[in-house]
Amino acid sequence: MKADKTLDIKGLTDPRPKEVTKDVLNMMSKGRILRVISDDAAARRTIALLCEYSGYSLLSTDEDGGVICFTIQK
């Protein structure tokens, strides 16, 4: 699945990954896909909760070598 936008937030720590992801999603049109790349372990939980509470679809979560990639549809 091709993302409409990629957000690389490696180096940011909780709560910044969730906040930045939320800000970017708020600027995107409904139905668009955002790929988020993070290395903060807490982001696995906080971004999933952001999607759940905001009504976004968390399409996939992949982890490789401490880097977590989320694919989110607004």
C-alpha positions in Angstrom: 0.0 0.0 0.0 1.5 3.3 -1.0 1.5 6.1 1.5 0.4 9.6 0.6 2.9 11.1 3.1 5.8 9.7 5.2 6.6 11.1 8.6 10.1 10.2 10.0 10.0 11.0 13.7 13.0 8.9 14.8 14.7 10.6 17.7 11.5 12.0 19.3 10.4 10.5 22.6 7.0 10.2 24.3 4.8 12.2 24.0 6.1 13.9 20.9 5.6 11.0 18.4 1.9 11.0 19.1 1.6 14.8 19.1 3.4 15.2 15.8 1.5 12.3 14.2 -1.8 13.8 15.3 -0.9 17.2 13.9 0.0 15.8 10.5 -3.1 13.6 10.3 -5.2 16.7 11.2 -3.8 18.4 8.1 -4.5 15.4 5.8 -7.7 14.7 3.9 -9.9 11.9 4.9 -8.9 8.6 3.2 -5.3 9.5 2.8 -2.6 7.2 4.1 0.3 8.3 6.4 3.4 6.2 7.1 5.1 7.0 10.4 8.6 5.9 11.2 9.6 6.0 14.9 12.3 4.5 17.2 10.4 5.3 20.4 9.1 2.1 22.0 6.3 3.9 23.7 5.0 5.0 20.3 3.8 1.5 19.6 1.2 2.0 22.3 0.5 5.8 22.0 0.0 5.9 18.3 -2.3 2.8 18.4 -4.3 4.6 21.1 -4.4 7.8 19.0 -5.8 5.8 16.1 -8.4 4.1 18.2 -9.7 7.2 19.9 -9.6 9.4 16.8 -11.2 7.0 14.4 -8.2 6.5 12.2 -7.4 3.0 10.8 -4.1 1.6 11.8 -3.5 -0.6 8.7 -0.2 -2.1 9.8 2.6 -1.9 12.4 6.0 -3.3 11.4 9.1 -3.4 13.5 12.7 -4.0 12.4 15.8 -3.4 14.5 14.0 -1.1 17.0 12.4 1.0 14.2 8.6 0.9 14.1 6.7 1.7 11.0 3.0 2.5 11.2 0.6 2.8 8.3 -2.4 4.9 9.2 -5.5 5.8 7.1 -7.3 8.9 8.1 
